[in-house]
Amino acid sequence: MNRLRELREDHDLRQREIAQKIGISQRNYSYYETNQTMLTEDILIKLADFYETSIDYILYRTDTRTSYPKSIMNENREKIVM
């Protein structure tokens, strides 16, 4: 099963509800969920923030569902920007 679908169903939400929360159409969200369209960086960030998980979890890079602490994320973003 797709991680996005798994997360959505675990939260008892519909595609339309998620799409509205992250500012896209239900159709576009459906494309992401069915792997018909590649996830962009901004959509990944919005989804990870919405589900309070990590991008790594969404992308199957880890099975740990918890998100990274905000302080670590901010420090890493600053290092990347510099």
Buried (B, 14 or more C-beta within 10 A) or exposed (E): EEBBBEBBEEEEBEBEEBBEBBEBEBEBBBBBBEEEBEBEEEBBBBBBEBBEBBBBBBEEEEEEBEBBEEEEBEEEEEEEEE
